[in-house]
C-alpha cells in the first residue's frame, strides 16, 4: 500500500491506536474506478448509475412503484390460465 511498516508493542497499544491508524489505509485504498485493472474480454463495459430521479405526482405510477411487487401482473388471468389455440 506504500505505507511505512508499523508495529505495536502490545495488543492494548494496537487497540488504542487502531482508530487513528485505519484512516491511513482508507485513504490509500480508494480507487477512482472499481474496475481499474480488470481485463474485460469484449467491448461491453459497466455503466454509470445516476442518482434516482423524482417522478412528479401528475404522472400515473404503476402498482409496483409503491411496494416493489407487480400485484396487477401477479393477479392477471394470464398468469393462471394457459391459452389454448386451435390448429387454425
C-alpha positions as semicolon CSV with decimal commas, in nm:
position;residue;x (nm);y (nm);z (nm)
1;X;0,000;0,000;0,000
2;X;0,300;0,228;0,007
3;X;0,269;0,291;0,381
4;X;0,564;0,264;0,619
5;X;0,575;-0,051;0,832
6;X;0,404;-0,013;1,168
7;X;0,445;-0,227;1,475
8;X;0,256;-0,232;1,801
9;X;0,420;-0,320;2,130
10;X;0,114;-0,490;2,281
11;X;-0,246;-0,577;2,196
12;X;-0,357;-0,289;2,418
13;X;-0,137;-0,048;2,221
14;X;-0,287;-0,179;1,896
15;X;-0,646;-0,132;2,019
16;X;-0,579;0,224;2,135
17;X;-0,403;0,332;1,815
18;X;-0,625;0,150;1,560
19;X;-0,897;0,422;1,528
20;X;-0,628;0,664;1,406
21;X;-0,427;0,408;1,208
22;X;-0,721;0,279;0,998
23;X;-0,767;0,619;0,828
24;X;-0,426;0,582;0,660
25;X;-0,549;0,260;0,499
26;X;-0,881;0,410;0,385
27;X;-0,708;0,699;0,209
28;X;-0,473;0,468;0,020
29;X;-0,742;0,211;-0,068
30;X;-0,979;0,447;-0,255
31;X;-0,991;0,377;-0,630
32;X;-1,145;0,611;-0,883
33;X;-1,275;0,321;-1,091
34;X;-1,363;-0,004;-0,915
35;X;-1,292;-0,194;-1,237
36;X;-0,944;-0,045;-1,265
37;X;-0,704;-0,319;-1,371
38;X;-0,984;-0,564;-1,464
39;X;-0,929;-0,730;-1,802
40;X;-1,255;-0,733;-1,998
41;X;-1,292;-0,997;-2,271
42;X;-1,517;-0,792;-2,503
43;X;-1,639;-0,438;-2,573
44;X;-1,916;-0,439;-2,309
45;X;-1,839;-0,219;-2,005
46;X;-2,035;-0,143;-1,687
47;X;-2,245;0,172;-1,698
48;X;-2,264;0,456;-1,452
49;X;-2,553;0,460;-1,206
50;X;-2,715;0,802;-1,196
51;X;-2,894;0,944;-0,891
52;X;-3,260;0,848;-0,851
53;X;-3,490;1,096;-1,023
54;X;-3,811;1,246;-0,888
55;X;-4,138;1,142;-1,056
56;X;-4,397;1,423;-1,048
57;X;-4,733;1,349;-0,883
58;X;-4,927;1,421;-1,204
59;X;-4,770;1,113;-1,372
60;X;-4,956;0,785;-1,313
61;X;-4,732;0,532;-1,144
62;X;-4,756;0,154;-1,181
63;X;-4,865;-0,053;-0,881
64;X;-4,511;-0,177;-0,817
65;X;-4,389;0,183;-0,772
66;X;-4,507;0,188;-0,411
67;X;-4,450;-0,171;-0,294
68;X;-4,199;-0,317;-0,537
69;X;-4,440;-0,602;-0,618
70;X;-4,632;-0,609;-0,951
71;X;-4,967;-0,713;-0,796
72;X;-5,164;-0,640;-1,113
73;X;-4,942;-0,874;-1,315
74;X;-4,948;-1,146;-1,049
75;X;-5,330;-1,135;-1,031
76;X;-5,367;-1,138;-1,412
77;X;-5,566;-1,427;-1,559
78;X;-5,279;-1,489;-1,799
79;X;-5,063;-1,596;-1,503
80;X;-5,321;-1,861;-1,405
81;X;-5,453;-1,991;-1,738
82;X;-5,262;-2,131;-2,031
83;X;-5,419;-2,006;-2,357
84;X;-5,533;-2,295;-2,581
85;X;-5,524;-2,218;-2,952
86;X;-5,689;-2,417;-3,226
87;X;-5,495;-2,563;-3,518
88;X;-5,613;-2,271;-3,733
